[in-house]
């Protein structure tokens, strides 16, 4: 039994190896392209996250300031309500007093 390879078999193997090499190169290029796209996508995600973090800080600051102003306004309203109650009492007292002097 002789282990000789015919010229046709050799050419077939050669073509198969060349084809496998081209396929491997193509696959490597596609992997490199995917890695580049993945890096770009990650950069975009990182940038988006930074924008969201910045927006979150701004919203938190706005909410804090709005709550502070609402609290301040509520304090002012409470003081004004108390003053109005006192003035109502003074006015009622003066009206009763005025009514007593008119009837005398």
KALIN-V608698 format. One record per helix or strand. SS is the DSSP state (@ for helix, = for strand). FROM is the first residue (numbers start at 1). TO is the last residue. Records with the same first field share a line. If there is no record, write none. Layout:
BEGIN
SS: FROM-TO / FROM-TO
END
This chain:
BEGIN
@: 7-103
END
